[in-house]
Amino acid sequence: MGSNDSNDSNDKGGGGGAAEHGRHELPDDYEVPSTAVEEPDAADEPDDAADEAGVEAVVEATEAPAKRKRKQMDPRDRLVLIIGLVAVVAFGAIGGWIDYRSYHEHQSRPQRALFLDAGKRAAQNLTTIDYNNADADVKRVLDSATGSFFKDFERRAPSFIDVVKQLKSKSTGTIAAAGVESATADSAKVLVAVTVNTEVVNGPPQPVRAFRMRLTVDKVGDDAKVSNVEFVQ
């Protein structure tokens, strides 16, 4: 009985030990079934680089027009453009200046002619005096004068007439050249070159003389008169 119990006990114990052994030890030729989780294939993984490239492509396509607009101009093209703009402005300014000068000259031409005629007339009157008509000749000079010249010549006129009559001289002035030296709206400087031929009754022949005068001509109403006379070399 004890032997059976012992055997039973050994059987149970041996079974239990075999069971335990079966749970913890595997035969050398036992292959463990593959139950590990498979690594995902690289092709199946999301490609972050590809996604980023796609996003950049979309952004670049969207911003391309703006980038093209912001693209800096070639320096040579910029220089050509600047030169073209400068030329347009310059030609416009020149055209405006020419138009202004043409208008100004057109408006001032009659006035300059008025000043020139007054200067030439006064120079000729001063150098054309005949003792037979001395009073009328002197009056003609005074009629073409104004200002300080008028006052000075009027004061000297009586003695001048007496000398001309006593000498019985006759002088004739001829305008050789004349021009407006400068002019404003109300006044001008007129240069006149005049030759004077003088004859004296019962006197020796007189040489022809040449004079250059600078006459200041002022506008007086619709006319112009001489206010100063200078003899220049």
Secondary structure in CASP SS format (residue, H / E / C, confidence):
PFRMAT SS
TARGET T0000
AUTHOR 0000-0000-0000
METHOD secondary structure of the structure
MODEL  1
M C 1.00
G H 1.00
S H 1.00
N H 1.00
D H 1.00
S H 1.00
N H 1.00
D H 1.00
S H 1.00
N H 1.00
D H 1.00
K H 1.00
G H 1.00
G H 1.00
G H 1.00
G H 1.00
G H 1.00
A H 1.00
A H 1.00
E H 1.00
H H 1.00
G H 1.00
R H 1.00
H H 1.00
E C 1.00
L C 1.00
P C 1.00
D C 1.00
D C 1.00
Y C 1.00
E C 1.00
V C 1.00
P C 1.00
S C 1.00
T C 1.00
A C 1.00
V C 1.00
E C 1.00
E C 1.00
P C 1.00
D C 1.00
A C 1.00
A C 1.00
D C 1.00
E C 1.00
P C 1.00
D C 1.00
D H 1.00
A H 1.00
A H 1.00
D H 1.00
E H 1.00
A H 1.00
G H 1.00
V H 1.00
E H 1.00
A H 1.00
V H 1.00
V H 1.00
E H 1.00
A H 1.00
T H 1.00
E H 1.00
A H 1.00
P H 1.00
A H 1.00
K H 1.00
R H 1.00
K H 1.00
R H 1.00
K C 1.00
Q C 1.00
M C 1.00
D C 1.00
P H 1.00
R H 1.00
D H 1.00
R H 1.00
L H 1.00
V H 1.00
L H 1.00
I H 1.00
I H 1.00
G H 1.00
L H 1.00
V H 1.00
A H 1.00
V H 1.00
V H 1.00
A H 1.00
F H 1.00
G H 1.00
A H 1.00
I H 1.00
G H 1.00
G H 1.00
W H 1.00
I H 1.00
D H 1.00
Y H 1.00
R H 1.00
S H 1.00
Y H 1.00
H H 1.00
E H 1.00
H H 1.00
Q H 1.00
S H 1.00
R H 1.00
P H 1.00
Q H 1.00
R H 1.00
A H 1.00
L H 1.00
F H 1.00
L H 1.00
D H 1.00
A H 1.00
G H 1.00
K H 1.00
R H 1.00
A H 1.00
A H 1.00
Q H 1.00
N H 1.00
L H 1.00
T H 1.00
T C 1.00
I E 1.00
D E 1.00
Y H 1.00
N H 1.00
N H 1.00
A H 1.00
D H 1.00
A H 1.00
D H 1.00
V H 1.00
K H 1.00
R H 1.00
V H 1.00
L H 1.00
D H 1.00
S C 1.00
A E 1.00
T C 1.00
G H 1.00
S H 1.00
F H 1.00
F H 1.00
K H 1.00
D H 1.00
F H 1.00
E H 1.00
R H 1.00
R H 1.00
A H 1.00
P H 1.00
S H 1.00
F H 1.00
I H 1.00
D H 1.00
V H 1.00
V H 1.00
K H 1.00
Q H 1.00
L H 1.00
K C 1.00
S E 1.00
K E 1.00
S E 1.00
T E 1.00
G E 1.00
T E 1.00
I E 1.00
A E 1.00
A E 1.00
A E 1.00
G E 1.00
V E 1.00
E E 1.00
S E 1.00
A E 1.00
T C 1.00
A C 1.00
D C 1.00
S E 1.00
A E 1.00
K E 1.00
V E 1.00
L E 1.00
V E 1.00
A E 1.00
V E 1.00
T E 1.00
V E 1.00
N E 1.00
T E 1.00
E E 1.00
V E 1.00
V C 1.00
N C 1.00
G C 1.00
P C 1.00
P C 1.00
Q C 1.00
P C 1.00
V C 1.00
R E 1.00
A E 1.00
F E 1.00
R E 1.00
M E 1.00
R E 1.00
L E 1.00
T E 1.00
V E 1.00
D E 1.00
K E 1.00
V E 1.00
G C 1.00
D C 1.00
D E 1.00
A E 1.00
K E 1.00
V E 1.00
S E 1.00
N E 1.00
V E 1.00
E E 1.00
F E 1.00
V E 1.00
Q C 1.00
END
